[in-house]
Amino acid sequence: MAIKGIKKKAAVKGKKQLLKFTIDLQQPADDNIIEPKDLEKFLNSRIKVEGKTGNLGERVVVTRDKSKIHVSAEVPFSKRYLKYLSKKYLKMQQLRDFLRVVAPNKTSYELRYFNINEDNEEE
């Protein structure tokens, strides 16, 4: 039995939360190892939305500024997924042995070279 005079609370629909991530390709792009436009194209073709690739629509936007790639997405989107795709791209380009994906802060990743000099000092 429902009590008269009590109304159900309406769901409050506010502004959708937008997540912004960046991938910095400064070092490898300066050395002409990676083309940022190729990684941008790779991300556009590989990012899945609701289990389907090529379904970006309005939810995910991938843009490029010189050697930085910006990804803006609505809420269910993880930063870890960007790292996974970046590593997949490096593997495809056979650069995984030379470059690594590092998180300098909470909203960005950076591609850096492995420090090979440290191994030689130990021997």
Buried (B, 14 or more C-beta within 10 A) or exposed (E): EEEEEEEEEEEEEEEEEEBEBBBBBBBBBEEEBBBBEEBBBBBBEBBEBEEEEEEBEEBBBBEBEEBBBBBBBBEEBEBEBBBEBBBEBBEEBEBBEBBBBEEEEEEBBBBBEEEEEEEEEEE
